[in-house]
């Protein structure tokens, strides 16, 4: 409401957040788990004076830096970039609540970067004890950054006591915090092992070494799977009622939940039977399959986590359409166009005749020519609905969703979207504005598909 | 259209810390960010030029410039998080609209940066495996990388100049939007301050890169041939001279050619006059130090003095930019007048972790110093 809405054809701008977030988390979890892997295994290799394993670990550390420090770090910054332009009000709110959480995370980022480079570039030059300590500094910092960012992302799903208390800690220590830290830590363990398998099957030539890597990395992976399941159960139990309902009601989410549990369990048994009991089974094909399963599980998990938040971006605080939840009643009285900084400026510029004492007079909107009403309906659609729906084509396109609807049906859903689907935000405008949006939707709606037969009399 | 109507209301949450705290970290963070960022911004292009037309010593310099680049980029990106974070806290009313108006170029920075960063790694890998005769395709990657960095700088200059040029918003918005929703394709190219700002930053980046060459030659180039340091000092002087001249020209263009009278008066009066003057002449200090070393020879202490002088130049630049930014925005909003609700315990915890973090970094660097001493002894 306070900011311009970025129109991205076909996809809708929030989908860009989803894309970049998924691309990021696939590496971010490895950045944490991989750090722990390197610290633990380097310590083990030094203790047993295992030269071949140390050589492999050095090679893996280089791969790790290339993936996490470059791609992981930039896509992490990329999330910042994207949320600022695609979801500005929620970003502003999060930043004002959690700036010191991010600032703390930054301290750990610096430690990660410095320790990661020292760990790799001074390999073989630092004494083993110092080298391992540096590895642990990286691992600890990476895990702390996971904890800090999880407190913030978990807050988005369940704002806990924050709406009443409005303090940093009330928001950070929300009901979703511990389950998500558990699940993400598990994801980090599991994904790191899958990255290790993928890398080792191509790079570790000695079968004995490959078996050692397979067996040793199976334990954290098995632990990771358990943590994911435990965290997942905690996550479900701590979900707000609306999110639980969304999970049950939406068929796609239903399938995805089954998929994520099935994949996690499949990976668990494959890990147990494969690398843990029979390390020799690990082949490039097996590793690729594992890795693909891991990516599927993480991607699905992230999608579900995002999807069940609807209709909120921040539960009970900011709605998906960049409106403070507490402002809805006021907007219904005064008007959505009037309440939005950029929508009001747009109306004032194009239709100054609807202003009365500097305010938009809702009654005057319906006195405009029909075409202008449709144009204003488009403004309402873009600012109120485009965060989840494309127009004619694309992501969840409204023109396709309302095929064959009567004007009355459209109007009813426009005025009470939260009653038609509880995961939609409520209408935040006046009845006159609802009329404008209805006119626009009817203009772009596709007709009912022809040729459908229901046994009517001919 | 009155552009002030496009500025939204204040956040009901208020600032989480006093404005002075936020702006201090913003300026400090920007100063720290500029150090490594300058080296890659101008350094990659310089390395490509030196590799192409620099002769034997030039190629040696190019190699030494490019080798630490992956680490410098990682540090620079990381240091950039702080100013960006505090910009979003204190300047949210103008930062978000400006970046939304140019959303596609703004978001493309991430893609360009990823490609450029991998480009640097590809080039550096070539240095390891191919030595002086780096493959042509890798050289091409290096040139593309340099171009990407310049383009990223251009987009940054666009975003941060558009942030204060609120007057331009209505036209850009109405021209490039659909149903009142911006397409995200606007650029601030109509702003007369954009070009000198962009070029001024590049000139300043040249001077930082020159200082980096001096520091590298005195502190880290122990394995190079004896004549390398003299050649590096000569090259640094040349690069610094170009940078200082560029800074003088583009700075004058920026201040006298694009600033409104009112801003000029403000920046040339009272205590700000001293700051503006110092900012303008400060790049001369490291330049003189480089000149001195070129004539009298370099030492580690002299290199450190040059580096400190350059940090001072960057800090003065960051402070002046901040004052100008606030002055430009003063017509539309007062960023210091927002309500404040201090989050004491997270703030203290952050400062505590910051100090501990610095301690851990110092411990790690101490270990490297001890290693270096033991290896050289």
Interface residues (C-beta under 8 A of the other chain):
Chain A: X1 X2 X3 X4 X5 X6 X7 X8 X13 X16 X20 X66 X69 X70 X71 X73 X74 X75 X77 X78 X80 X81 X82 X84 X85 X86 X88 X91 X92 X93 X95 X96 X97 X99 X100 X101 X102 X103 X104 X106 X107 X108 X109 X110 X111 X113 X114 X115 X117 X118 X121 X122 X125 X126 X130 X134 X137 X166 X167 X168 X169 X324 X341 X342 X343 X344 X345 X346 X348 X349 X375 X378 X379 X381 X382 X383 X386
Chain B: X1 X5 X6 X7 X8 X9 X11 X12 X13 X14 X15 X16 X17 X25 X70 X71 X74 X75 X77 X78 X80 X81 X82 X84 X85 X86 X88 X89 X92 X93 X95 X96 X97 X99 X100 X101 X103 X106 X107 X109 X110 X113 X114 X117 X118 X121 X170 X173 X174 X177 X178 X179 X180 X181 X182 X183 X184 X343 X345 X346 X347 X349 X350 X353 X354 X356 X357 X360 X361 X364 X367 X368 X371 X375
